[in-house]
Amino acid sequence: MNDTDNNLASDNGTSTVRALSRAFQVLRILALGQEQGMRLVDVVRHTQLSRPTVHRLLHALMDEGAVEQDPGTRRYRVGSEISMLALARPSRSPLRKLAEPHLQYLSDQLGDTVFITVRSGRDSVCLDRRLGTFPIKVMSIDVGTRRPLGVGVAGVMLLCGLPDDEAAYLLQLNEARLQACNLTIDEVKARLAAAREKGFAYTSQGVTKGTAALSVPIYGTAGDIVAALSVAAVAGNLTQDDVAATAAVLSEQALQISKRLKALGH
C-alpha cells in the first residue's frame, strides 16, 4: 500500500468515526423528546448539524431499527433496537439498586415525586423515580428522561460537582440546547453559584409549569458528586417556607446512600 492509499484509508477511517459520533449525538437528542417525538427541524437545531446530514443519519439509523418515525406526525423517536441492545447489559446500576428503598421512603414521607439523576456526558439522566401519595403528581420526570446539564435542579446539582472550567465548557457546548429551553448560560451560572452556596438547588418554578423542585448531592467515595437526589412537587407543596425541612430530609437519605456506596467501594 503506497502513501496515497494510506492517506485514503486514514481519511475514510476518520469519516467513519465522525459519522458514528454524529449518529450518537442524534440519538441523545431524540432521547430528550422521546415521549412526543422530535421533528427534523428540532434535531437540526439541537445538534447544530446541517439538515441534509441529520436527514441522512436519521434514515441510516431507521434502517437499523435504532430510530423510528411516526407515520402520522412524522416525528422521530429512539427505536426498539436500542432497547433490545440494552438487554445485553449484564447488570443493573448498583446506585439504582441501592437508592430504591430511599426513594420509596422519601416518596412516602414527602408525598411527591422523588427521583435520582446521574450525569451522562453533557446531559443529566433520570436513573429512577418514585411517585408520591399526593393526589396531583408531577409526571414530567420519567426514568430515562434526559436534559442538558443546567436544566432542572438535578442538572444544576450535578454541575456543582465539576471544576469551574469543566462546567463552563459543558455549558458552552450546550448553549443552543439551553436556549431552546429558554435559558442562558449566565442564568445557569447564577443558579450554580446559589446551589454551591446553599448546598442544594431549589427553584420555585420547575421545568414543568406550576411545579417547584429541590435537589441535593449524593457523594461517591472520592468525595465527588455522583448523583443528585431530588423532589418535584406542585408549587404550593414546596414553597420557600418548606425548603429547609425538605432539604434536610433529602440530605439525610442522600447521606445514607453515600454510606452504602462507600461500603461497596463505589
PyMOL commands that set and color helices and strands:
alter all, ss='L'
color gray80, all
select helices_A, chain A and resi 3-32+40-47+51-63+80-86+94-110+153-160+164-173+175-180+185-198+235-237+240-264
alter helices_A, ss='H'
color red, helices_A
select strands_A, chain A and resi 67-69+76-78+113-120+123-130+146-148+201-203+211-219+225-234
alter strands_A, ss='S'
color yellow, strands_A
deselect
rebuild
show_as cartoon
